């Protein structure tokens, strides 16, 4: 080779090498694995509280990264929470204020932005609303709430399919299959791994029913709360374990046994829920189920005639915990499968891993199940974030963060400019130790779905580390002030206590400021209320529950008001 041709050859090879490599910017963009369960109470994660269940795999995320102890939602109900996460906007801005009205698909979601910026995007599991999620290269999602056994899935490429097995396992199988066989190894990815569990009606996997139907769990101190320290909202809600939880659908007492014992269903949904869930099992699945549950049913049949109301409440709490926590056992196992895959395939080092829930849940506190209220068990949500090399292992934060912040956090981590109309704040300063850059000291909350199932009144609130100032409105006009430090179980409204007058005035001013900042006001609330009540009256779509008379009064008063205008 001549002396002149050698430098030319070297230059040619260098150009080719540069052309075939990824740009540094592209190579450094992190992968994101967003893991979200449905109704997973922070009390049921052992990184927060190990009195109910051990969740060693979910805890691994906290050990690798940061545990947030004051994470919360903007609206504690499933579909609105998910809409807030996707859009980075409060419910009154993105329009998804409740589970009833459809999601406005003109909203821009952060996965769309990631997809446009060259990320691979995939979603597997429960979205809850919409059959064609925007911004995803691949998806397989449950229709609506989905089923625990042999569920259907709406897919991007195959139409609607049914898959035999247990839903938590299946969602994980789909997720791992995408990671292994469909993902382009050279590009960063945004992966939504979304569990149905532990959403009602709480059917554990067959491999867990024998263990959990025999377990006994500690009762919460407020199981028999009489709400004497609070106003109408707590008294009139329909979330009591004894009075409002379904005997068949929730506690798994078969309809025939209910009839035999003279137990009246709590709603028309009660027996149908049992048949729609347990009745969906194939013979092999049902045999495993019956082997454990028939024993429980026989014991109940013998005990029921002599049970006091207190006995029934205690029994229902244990039945609830057995099934609810049993479903979480499978979630934890499957989170472990995904973490193991990431580790085995050298994907941990540049991957952000998030575990959260669409909101919290009551596990017998105040005698309740479900969510919706501003009280901690439903307002707060678990949040664990790992990012090796960026987030200190085993770290904690008690700052006031929300699901409103996820979109901007992910965009910032990927170096993508967030749209100016997003309302959250990036969590990166907290995650990376630059806490002096975090300035938020209060968050805003607004719940809308009333009158409806569980009858939790409409309310908005400001929450700081120390206090909650809450306004219940519409058919009530009541204020609550909760001292979070001195009253951690939230049993006493101190709004009218003279000792809190200065704090109350300060919080009112800050609440007004937050409502202005986020663009919320009474006119917007009235607009959503009018649209909702119009629908209910036109369709007569809510006719049950112990507060039927209250609902009738609402409609009567509304008609009188209209007639007098």
Backbone torsions as a table, in degrees:
resi	resn	phi	psi	omega
1	UNK	NA	136.2	-177.8
2	UNK	-74.0	160.4	-180.0
3	UNK	-64.6	-30.3	-178.7
4	UNK	-78.4	-30.2	-177.1
5	UNK	-77.9	-26.7	-177.8
6	UNK	-63.2	-49.1	177.4
7	UNK	-60.9	-35.5	179.4
8	UNK	-64.4	-42.1	179.9
9	UNK	-63.6	-42.5	-179.9
10	UNK	-62.7	-44.4	178.6
11	UNK	-60.9	-40.9	179.5
12	UNK	-63.2	-41.8	-179.6
13	UNK	-67.6	-37.8	178.3
14	UNK	-64.7	-42.8	177.9
15	UNK	-60.7	-42.0	179.7
16	UNK	-65.0	-39.1	-179.8
17	UNK	-65.1	-42.4	178.2
18	UNK	-63.7	-39.6	-178.8
19	UNK	-66.0	-29.0	-177.0
20	UNK	-90.1	-11.0	-176.8
21	UNK	-91.8	160.7	175.8
22	UNK	-77.6	150.7	173.5
23	UNK	-68.7	150.4	179.7
24	UNK	-56.5	-38.3	-178.2
25	UNK	-62.2	-43.6	-178.5
26	UNK	-68.0	-40.5	-177.0
27	UNK	-66.0	-30.1	-174.1
28	UNK	-88.1	-10.6	-179.1
29	UNK	-66.8	130.9	-174.6
30	UNK	-76.3	149.9	165.3
31	UNK	-75.3	156.5	178.1
32	UNK	-132.0	122.7	174.0
33	UNK	-112.3	108.3	-177.3
34	UNK	-102.1	108.5	-177.6
35	UNK	-104.8	121.4	178.9
36	UNK	-135.0	130.5	172.5
37	UNK	-100.2	172.9	-176.7
38	UNK	-112.3	116.5	178.0
39	UNK	69.3	30.6	179.3
40	UNK	-86.2	106.7	179.4
41	UNK	-66.4	140.1	176.9
42	UNK	-63.1	-25.6	178.2
43	UNK	-65.5	-16.1	-177.4
44	UNK	-106.3	30.4	171.3
45	UNK	-128.2	124.1	-170.8
46	UNK	-69.8	-17.1	172.4
47	UNK	-64.3	-24.8	175.8
48	UNK	-96.9	-40.9	-172.1
49	UNK	-160.6	117.5	-176.5
50	UNK	-100.2	19.3	-178.1
51	UNK	-79.6	-22.0	-175.0
52	UNK	-106.3	-42.5	-173.7
53	UNK	-157.9	151.5	172.2
54	UNK	-98.1	129.9	178.6
55	UNK	-125.7	72.1	-171.7
56	UNK	-62.8	-30.5	-177.4
57	UNK	-78.9	-41.7	173.9
58	UNK	-63.3	-39.1	178.2
59	UNK	-61.0	-28.3	178.6
60	UNK	-56.8	-34.3	-179.4
61	UNK	-66.4	-41.8	177.3
62	UNK	-65.0	-39.3	179.7
63	UNK	-66.5	-33.2	178.0
64	UNK	-78.4	-22.6	-171.5
65	UNK	-146.5	-130.0	-170.8
66	UNK	-116.7	139.0	174.3
67	UNK	-107.0	122.5	178.3
68	UNK	-95.5	124.7	-176.2
69	UNK	-99.6	-6.5	178.3
70	UNK	-127.0	26.2	176.3
71	UNK	-70.1	143.9	-175.9
72	UNK	-147.3	176.0	177.5
73	UNK	-114.1	164.0	178.7
74	UNK	-89.8	-16.7	-174.1
75	UNK	-164.2	106.7	-168.0
76	UNK	-83.5	74.1	174.2
77	UNK	-159.9	150.0	-159.8
78	UNK	-56.6	-68.4	-172.4
79	UNK	-63.6	-43.0	176.7
80	UNK	-59.8	-37.1	177.5
81	UNK	-61.8	-43.1	-179.1
82	UNK	-67.3	-36.4	177.9
83	UNK	-65.7	-39.1	176.4
84	UNK	-62.9	-42.7	178.6
85	UNK	-60.8	-46.0	-175.7
86	UNK	-70.1	-35.0	-174.0
87	UNK	-99.5	-20.3	-173.7
88	UNK	68.4	29.2	-177.8
89	UNK	-135.4	149.2	175.4
90	UNK	-63.4	159.5	-175.0
91	UNK	-57.7	-41.0	-176.6
92	UNK	-68.9	-17.4	177.8
93	UNK	-91.4	-45.7	180.0
94	UNK	-80.5	-12.1	173.7
95	UNK	89.1	-11.2	-179.9
96	UNK	-92.1	77.6	-174.0
97	UNK	-84.9	-19.9	-177.5
98	UNK	-149.5	-180.0	179.1
99	UNK	-79.5	-6.6	-174.1
100	UNK	-85.8	-59.4	-174.4
101	UNK	-73.8	145.7	-175.8
102	UNK	-70.5	158.0	175.9
103	UNK	-72.1	134.9	178.2
104	UNK	-77.5	107.5	-174.1
105	UNK	-75.3	-0.9	172.4
106	UNK	-79.0	-11.3	174.3
107	UNK	-60.6	139.6	172.3
108	UNK	-88.9	126.6	179.3
109	UNK	-102.9	153.6	-176.6
110	UNK	-65.6	-29.0	173.4
111	UNK	-61.3	-33.5	175.4
112	UNK	-59.9	-40.3	-179.8
113	UNK	-67.2	-43.4	178.2
114	UNK	-61.4	-42.9	179.8
115	UNK	-61.3	-43.7	179.2
116	UNK	-63.6	-30.5	-177.6
117	UNK	-88.8	11.0	172.7
118	UNK	96.9	6.1	175.4
119	UNK	-79.7	144.2	166.0
120	UNK	-78.4	137.5	-176.3
121	UNK	-129.8	136.6	-180.0
122	UNK	-148.3	148.7	178.7
123	UNK	-136.7	129.5	177.1
124	UNK	-134.2	129.0	176.5
125	UNK	120.6	-135.6	-171.5
126	UNK	-104.3	114.4	171.5
127	UNK	-93.3	-40.8	177.2
128	UNK	91.3	-31.9	-178.8
129	UNK	-137.8	141.2	177.5
130	UNK	82.9	137.6	-178.5
131	UNK	-100.7	-3.0	-177.5
132	UNK	-140.5	77.2	-175.8
133	UNK	-59.4	134.1	-175.6
134	UNK	-82.0	140.7	173.9
135	UNK	89.1	16.2	-177.7
136	UNK	-120.7	128.2	176.9
137	UNK	-69.7	-31.3	-180.0
138	UNK	-144.0	140.9	173.4
139	UNK	-154.1	149.3	169.6
140	UNK	-141.8	108.4	-171.8
141	UNK	-126.3	150.9	176.7
142	UNK	-72.6	140.1	172.9
143	UNK	-73.1	124.5	179.6
144	UNK	58.6	-128.9	-179.4
145	UNK	-76.2	-23.7	-178.1
146	UNK	76.9	174.2	-179.6
147	UNK	-122.8	151.5	179.5
148	UNK	-75.0	-39.1	-176.6
149	UNK	-112.8	133.7	176.3
150	UNK	50.2	55.5	-171.7
151	UNK	-76.1	158.4	169.8
152	UNK	-89.6	154.7	175.3
153	UNK	-136.2	140.0	169.7
154	UNK	-91.7	124.6	-174.6
155	UNK	-119.2	159.6	-179.9
156	UNK	-72.4	-36.2	-170.9
157	UNK	-113.9	-17.1	-171.7
158	UNK	-116.9	6.7	-174.7
159	UNK	72.9	-150.9	178.2
160	UNK	-91.6	128.3	-178.9
161	UNK	-125.9	158.9	171.3
162	UNK	-115.5	136.7	-178.6
163	UNK	-122.5	128.4	-178.9
164	UNK	-80.2	136.0	179.1
165	UNK	135.9	-163.1	-177.5
166	UNK	-102.8	133.7	-166.1
167	UNK	-58.8	-40.1	-177.7
168	UNK	-65.2	-39.4	176.9
169	UNK	-67.1	-41.4	-176.2
170	UNK	-65.8	-45.2	179.2
171	UNK	-58.7	-38.6	178.8
172	UNK	-69.7	-41.0	176.8
173	UNK	-57.3	-44.3	-179.7
174	UNK	-64.0	-40.7	-179.9
175	UNK	-63.8	-47.4	-179.4
176	UNK	-67.2	-36.0	177.5
177	UNK	-62.5	-40.8	178.7
178	UNK	-65.7	-43.8	179.5
179	UNK	-60.5	-39.2	-175.2
180	UNK	-84.3	-39.2	-167.9
181	UNK	-115.1	-20.5	-176.2
182	UNK	-111.7	-26.7	-178.2
183	UNK	-65.7	137.8	173.0
184	UNK	-82.5	115.3	-171.0
185	UNK	-63.2	-22.2	-174.6
186	UNK	-86.9	-11.3	-175.0
187	UNK	-112.6	150.1	175.5
188	UNK	-70.6	158.6	-177.0
189	UNK	-135.4	154.0	171.9
190	UNK	-118.9	113.3	-174.1
191	UNK	-118.2	122.0	173.5
192	UNK	-98.0	117.3	-178.6
193	UNK	-119.0	98.5	-162.8
194	UNK	-119.4	116.6	-177.4
195	UNK	-91.2	145.4	170.1
196	UNK	-72.4	-44.8	-179.0
197	UNK	-64.8	151.8	-1.8
198	UNK	-96.2	51.1	179.2
199	UNK	-69.0	149.9	173.3
200	UNK	-50.7	136.3	20.0
201	UNK	-102.2	18.7	168.9
202	UNK	58.2	75.3	175.6
203	UNK	-109.9	109.2	179.1
204	UNK	-68.0	160.8	173.5
205	UNK	-65.8	151.6	-177.8
206	UNK	-54.4	-35.2	-176.9
207	UNK	-70.0	-10.7	-177.1
208	UNK	-111.8	-9.4	-171.8
209	UNK	-67.6	-37.3	-178.4
210	UNK	-63.3	-42.9	-179.8
211	UNK	-66.8	-50.6	-169.0
212	UNK	-78.2	-27.1	177.5
213	UNK	-70.8	-10.8	179.4
214	UNK	-106.1	-2.7	-176.1
215	UNK	-86.1	153.7	176.1
216	UNK	-122.5	137.3	-173.8
217	UNK	-120.7	149.4	179.0
218	UNK	-66.3	140.9	-179.9
219	UNK	-81.9	145.4	174.8
220	UNK	-71.4	149.0	-178.3
221	UNK	-61.1	-23.9	-176.0
222	UNK	-102.4	21.3	-178.7
223	UNK	-55.7	-35.4	-178.3
224	UNK	-107.7	33.6	176.8
225	UNK	-54.4	135.2	177.6
226	UNK	-105.5	5.2	174.9
227	UNK	61.5	22.0	-175.4
228	UNK	-65.7	-21.1	-179.0
229	UNK	-93.1	5.0	-177.4
230	UNK	-129.6	177.2	-172.9
231	UNK	-92.3	-156.4	-174.5
232	UNK	-61.8	-36.2	-173.3
233	UNK	-57.0	-48.4	-179.9
234	UNK	-67.4	-38.3	-178.8
235	UNK	-67.7	-33.9	-171.2
236	UNK	-98.8	-2.1	178.0
237	UNK	-67.8	152.9	-179.9
238	UNK	-113.7	70.2	-178.4
239	UNK	-133.6	15.5	-175.8
240	UNK	-73.4	135.2	-177.2
241	UNK	-58.9	-39.4	-177.6
242	UNK	-82.6	-44.6	-171.9
243	UNK	-84.2	-28.9	-169.8
244	UNK	-119.7	-18.2	177.9
245	UNK	-75.5	142.3	-177.4
246	UNK	-74.3	138.3	179.0
247	UNK	-74.1	-39.7	-178.2
248	UNK	-87.7	-60.2	-174.8
249	UNK	-61.9	-37.7	-175.7
250	UNK	-97.2	-49.9	-176.4
251	UNK	-87.9	-6.4	173.4
252	UNK	68.5	31.2	170.4
253	UNK	-86.8	115.8	-175.3
254	UNK	-56.8	146.7	179.8
255	UNK	-52.0	-39.0	-179.6
256	UNK	-64.2	-36.2	178.4
257	UNK	-70.8	-39.2	174.2
258	UNK	-56.2	-46.4	179.6
259	UNK	-62.4	-41.7	-179.1
260	UNK	-61.7	-37.5	-177.1
261	UNK	-92.7	-2.7	179.5
262	UNK	74.4	28.7	179.6
263	UNK	-88.9	122.0	179.8
264	UNK	-82.5	137.9	177.4
265	UNK	-65.8	148.3	179.7
266	UNK	-78.1	-17.6	175.4
267	UNK	-164.1	171.5	177.9
268	UNK	-68.0	-14.4	-179.6
269	UNK	-81.6	-19.4	-170.2
270	UNK	-55.4	-67.0	-176.3
271	UNK	-66.9	-35.4	179.5
272	UNK	-63.6	-34.8	179.3
273	UNK	-64.8	-39.6	178.0
274	UNK	-62.5	-49.6	-178.3
275	UNK	-64.5	-36.2	-178.0
276	UNK	-73.0	-21.9	-179.3
277	UNK	-103.9	-63.7	179.9
278	UNK	-64.3	-36.1	179.8
279	UNK	-68.4	-7.7	-179.1
280	UNK	-85.5	-12.4	-175.7
281	UNK	-69.6	149.9	171.8
282	UNK	-80.1	170.6	-174.8
283	UNK	-57.8	-39.1	-179.4
284	UNK	-67.0	-44.2	178.5
285	UNK	-63.5	-41.8	-177.8
286	UNK	-66.7	-34.8	179.8
287	UNK	-64.8	-42.1	177.8
288	UNK	-64.2	-43.5	179.2
289	UNK	-60.6	-51.7	-175.1
290	UNK	-63.1	-32.7	-178.2
291	UNK	-58.1	-36.5	179.5
292	UNK	-93.4	-42.5	-173.1
293	UNK	-75.3	-30.1	178.0
294	UNK	-62.2	-34.8	177.7
295	UNK	-64.9	-44.1	177.6
296	UNK	-61.9	-41.3	-177.7
297	UNK	-65.6	-41.9	-179.9
298	UNK	-65.0	-40.5	177.5
299	UNK	-63.8	-38.8	179.4
300	UNK	-67.1	-43.3	180.0
301	UNK	-57.9	-39.3	-179.2
302	UNK	-71.7	-38.0	-174.1
303	UNK	-84.4	-29.5	-168.3
304	UNK	-56.0	-44.5	-176.5
305	UNK	-58.8	-24.1	-177.3
306	UNK	-107.5	9.4	-177.0
307	UNK	-82.0	135.1	172.2
308	UNK	-80.6	172.1	177.0
309	UNK	-61.2	-37.3	177.1
310	UNK	-65.4	-41.7	177.5
311	UNK	-59.0	-44.3	-178.9
312	UNK	-63.5	-41.4	179.1
313	UNK	-62.4	-44.4	179.5
314	UNK	-65.2	-41.1	179.1
315	UNK	-63.8	-43.2	-177.9
316	UNK	-66.9	-34.4	175.8
317	UNK	-62.1	-46.5	-179.7
318	UNK	-64.0	-41.8	178.1
319	UNK	-60.7	-42.3	178.8
320	UNK	-61.7	-49.9	-178.1
321	UNK	-64.2	-38.0	-179.6
322	UNK	-59.0	-45.4	-178.0
323	UNK	-79.4	-43.8	-179.1
324	UNK	-59.7	-51.4	-178.1
325	UNK	-71.5	-28.0	175.7
326	UNK	-62.5	-37.0	177.7
327	UNK	-69.2	-31.8	-179.8
328	UNK	-69.9	-30.9	176.8
329	UNK	-55.3	-43.2	179.4
330	UNK	-70.2	-36.5	176.4
331	UNK	-59.5	-47.8	-178.2
332	UNK	-62.4	-43.4	177.8
333	UNK	-57.5	-44.3	-175.3
334	UNK	-75.9	-32.4	170.6
335	UNK	-58.8	-39.2	176.5
336	UNK	-60.8	-37.9	178.1
337	UNK	-61.7	-42.4	-179.6
338	UNK	-69.1	-43.5	177.6
339	UNK	-61.3	-41.0	177.9
340	UNK	-61.1	-40.2	179.1
341	UNK	-64.3	-44.7	-179.5
342	UNK	-61.1	-40.6	178.8
343	UNK	-67.4	-44.7	-176.6
344	UNK	-67.3	-22.9	-176.8
345	UNK	-111.0	22.5	174.3
346	UNK	54.6	40.4	-179.6
347	UNK	-106.4	-0.6	-176.7
348	UNK	-72.4	-39.7	-168.0
349	UNK	-60.6	-32.3	-178.1
350	UNK	-124.4	42.1	-179.6
351	UNK	-130.2	128.2	171.9
352	UNK	-85.8	125.9	179.8
353	UNK	-117.7	124.2	-179.3
354	UNK	-120.3	133.7	168.1
355	UNK	-119.9	128.7	179.2
356	UNK	-153.3	-177.1	174.6
357	UNK	-131.4	160.7	178.8
358	UNK	-72.1	-12.7	169.0
359	UNK	-179.2	-179.7	175.2
360	UNK	-84.0	-165.4	-176.8
361	UNK	-163.0	148.8	177.1
362	UNK	-86.6	128.4	177.5
363	UNK	-112.6	57.2	179.4
364	UNK	90.5	-11.1	176.1
365	UNK	-61.1	135.7	-175.2
366	UNK	61.5	18.1	-178.8
367	UNK	74.7	14.1	-169.7
368	UNK	-108.4	160.1	158.8
369	UNK	-123.9	177.1	-178.8
370	UNK	79.4	-154.9	-169.3
371	UNK	-143.8	-130.3	168.5
372	UNK	82.6	-46.7	-176.5
373	UNK	-70.6	162.9	175.8
374	UNK	-76.7	-14.1	-179.8
375	UNK	-61.0	151.6	-165.2
376	UNK	-52.1	-41.6	-171.6
377	UNK	-59.5	-28.4	177.4
378	UNK	-106.0	-28.3	179.3
379	UNK	-70.9	-42.8	179.4
380	UNK	-81.2	152.4	-179.9
381	UNK	-137.7	148.2	176.2
382	UNK	-65.9	143.3	174.7
383	UNK	-149.6	115.6	178.4
384	UNK	-127.9	129.6	-174.4
385	UNK	-133.1	124.7	175.8
386	UNK	-118.6	141.6	175.3
387	UNK	-156.0	86.5	-174.2
388	UNK	-52.0	134.4	-179.2
389	UNK	87.0	-16.2	-179.7
390	UNK	-114.4	-40.1	-177.7
391	UNK	-108.7	129.5	-178.1
392	UNK	-65.3	129.8	178.7
393	UNK	-60.1	139.8	176.4
394	UNK	69.2	18.9	-179.0
395	UNK	-85.2	161.2	179.7
396	UNK	-135.8	153.5	173.8
397	UNK	-139.1	136.5	175.3
398	UNK	-108.5	17.4	-179.6
399	UNK	-71.0	158.0	-177.1
400	UNK	-82.8	92.1	179.1
401	UNK	-112.2	159.6	-177.1
402	UNK	-138.1	165.1	172.6
403	UNK	-62.6	-18.3	173.8
404	UNK	-58.9	-22.6	-172.3
405	UNK	-91.5	-11.0	-172.2
406	UNK	-62.0	-46.3	-175.4
407	UNK	-58.0	-49.5	-177.7
408	UNK	-68.7	-31.1	176.7
409	UNK	-63.4	-48.1	-178.1
410	UNK	-66.1	-41.7	179.3
411	UNK	-62.8	-43.2	179.5
412	UNK	-63.8	-40.7	-179.9
413	UNK	-63.1	-32.2	-179.7
414	UNK	-88.8	-0.1	-179.5
415	UNK	72.6	28.2	-178.7
416	UNK	-107.7	133.1	180.0
417	UNK	-68.7	126.8	178.9
418	UNK	-79.4	146.0	174.9
419	UNK	-58.0	145.0	-175.3
420	UNK	-67.2	-19.5	-177.9
421	UNK	-90.6	1.0	172.5
422	UNK	-69.5	147.6	-169.9
423	UNK	-111.4	-0.7	-179.0
424	UNK	-88.5	-169.9	176.7
425	UNK	-134.9	139.5	178.1
426	UNK	-63.5	136.5	177.8
427	UNK	-86.2	0.6	-176.0
428	UNK	-55.4	-40.7	178.0
429	UNK	-57.8	-37.5	178.8
430	UNK	-72.7	-40.0	-177.0
431	UNK	-68.8	-32.6	-174.2
432	UNK	-103.8	10.6	174.4
433	UNK	86.1	6.8	178.6
434	UNK	-96.1	58.4	-171.5
435	UNK	-65.6	-21.0	179.3
436	UNK	-66.8	-16.2	179.3
437	UNK	-87.9	-4.3	179.5
438	UNK	-94.5	123.0	-173.5
439	UNK	-118.0	-10.1	-176.9
440	UNK	-70.6	133.3	177.4
441	UNK	-124.1	4.4	-179.8
442	UNK	-156.3	150.3	177.6
443	UNK	-124.5	162.6	-176.6
444	UNK	-114.2	141.6	-177.0
445	UNK	-135.7	143.2	176.5
446	UNK	-151.9	121.1	178.3
447	UNK	-111.1	137.4	-169.4
448	UNK	-120.6	-26.7	-163.3
449	UNK	-78.1	81.3	178.1
450	UNK	-155.2	139.5	0.3
451	UNK	-78.9	133.9	-177.6
452	UNK	-163.4	-171.6	178.1
453	UNK	-53.5	135.6	-178.8
454	UNK	77.6	-13.0	169.5
455	UNK	48.8	46.4	173.4
456	UNK	-89.5	123.0	-171.7
457	UNK	-67.0	153.0	175.7
458	UNK	-62.2	136.2	178.7
459	UNK	-158.5	153.4	172.4
460	UNK	-129.8	161.3	-171.1
461	UNK	-160.4	158.3	165.8
462	UNK	-112.0	138.8	179.4
463	UNK	-130.9	128.2	171.8
464	UNK	-113.6	-179.2	176.8
465	UNK	-63.0	-26.7	-173.3
466	UNK	-102.0	-30.4	-169.9
467	UNK	-141.4	162.5	168.3
468	UNK	-130.4	129.2	172.4
469	UNK	-115.5	119.3	-169.4
470	UNK	-124.2	136.6	174.9
471	UNK	-118.6	114.6	171.4
472	UNK	-89.3	130.7	-174.7
473	UNK	-135.5	-179.8	-177.7
474	UNK	87.7	-97.2	-179.4
475	UNK	-92.2	8.1	170.8
476	UNK	-141.2	153.3	174.5
477	UNK	-134.2	83.0	-173.7
478	UNK	-132.6	144.5	176.8
479	UNK	-113.9	143.0	172.8
480	UNK	-125.7	139.9	171.9
481	UNK	-123.2	119.6	-177.7
482	UNK	-112.0	129.3	174.5
483	UNK	-89.6	101.8	-172.9
484	UNK	-68.5	-26.5	-177.4
485	UNK	-81.5	-49.4	-175.7
486	UNK	-88.0	-12.7	179.8
487	UNK	-134.3	65.1	-173.8
488	UNK	-63.3	-23.1	177.3
489	UNK	-88.2	-0.6	172.7
490	UNK	56.7	57.5	-176.4
491	UNK	-104.1	-11.0	-171.4
492	UNK	-134.0	127.1	173.8
493	UNK	-86.9	116.4	-177.6
494	UNK	-106.8	22.1	-176.3
495	UNK	-58.1	-38.4	-177.1
496	UNK	-96.1	7.4	178.8
497	UNK	-76.9	120.4	-178.8
498	UNK	-55.8	-27.5	-178.9
499	UNK	-65.6	-19.7	-178.3
500	UNK	-106.4	12.6	-174.5
501	UNK	-59.9	-44.0	-179.1
502	UNK	-66.5	-42.9	178.5
503	UNK	-63.9	-43.3	179.4
504	UNK	-58.1	-45.7	179.9
505	UNK	-63.6	-41.2	179.3
506	UNK	-63.5	-42.7	-179.4
507	UNK	-68.4	-37.7	176.0
508	UNK	-58.6	-43.4	-179.8
509	UNK	-64.9	-42.5	180.0
510	UNK	-68.6	-36.5	177.5
511	UNK	-63.3	-44.1	176.7
512	UNK	-58.9	-40.1	179.0
513	UNK	-64.7	-40.2	178.6
514	UNK	-67.4	-40.9	178.9
515	UNK	-62.5	-38.2	176.9
516	UNK	-69.3	-43.2	-179.3
517	UNK	-58.4	-43.4	-175.8
518	UNK	-92.9	0.3	174.5
519	UNK	76.7	30.5	178.8
520	UNK	-107.0	147.9	178.3
521	UNK	-162.5	174.8	-175.0
522	UNK	-67.4	-29.5	179.0
523	UNK	-65.8	-41.6	177.7
524	UNK	-65.3	-43.1	179.3
525	UNK	-60.4	-41.7	-179.6
526	UNK	-66.0	-37.9	178.1
527	UNK	-60.4	-48.8	179.7
528	UNK	-66.0	-37.5	178.8
529	UNK	-64.1	-45.6	-179.6
530	UNK	-61.0	-43.9	179.8
531	UNK	-62.1	-39.7	-178.2
532	UNK	-70.3	-46.5	180.0
533	UNK	-65.7	-36.0	175.8
534	UNK	-58.2	-44.5	-179.4
535	UNK	-64.2	-46.3	-178.5
536	UNK	-60.3	-43.7	-177.7
537	UNK	-70.2	-38.5	-179.9
538	UNK	-67.3	-32.0	-174.3
539	UNK	-110.1	-2.5	-178.2
540	UNK	46.3	48.4	-167.4
541	UNK	-91.4	-4.0	175.8
542	UNK	-133.1	104.7	-174.3
543	UNK	-127.0	3.5	-174.6
544	UNK	-113.0	-172.1	176.8
545	UNK	92.6	159.4	-177.4
546	UNK	-69.3	-16.3	-179.1
547	UNK	-99.6	30.3	177.9
548	UNK	-56.5	-42.1	-180.0
549	UNK	-64.1	-37.3	178.0
550	UNK	-63.8	-42.7	179.3
551	UNK	-64.4	-42.1	177.6
552	UNK	-60.1	-38.6	178.7
553	UNK	-65.8	-39.1	178.0
554	UNK	-58.0	-46.1	-178.3
555	UNK	-70.4	-37.0	178.6
556	UNK	-64.5	-46.0	178.9
557	UNK	-63.0	-36.3	-179.9
558	UNK	-66.6	-40.0	179.3
559	UNK	-66.1	-42.2	178.8
560	UNK	-62.1	-39.9	179.6
561	UNK	-63.9	-41.2	179.6
562	UNK	-66.8	-42.5	-178.6
563	UNK	-64.5	-30.7	-177.1
564	UNK	-84.6	-6.3	-179.4
565	UNK	-79.5	NA	NA
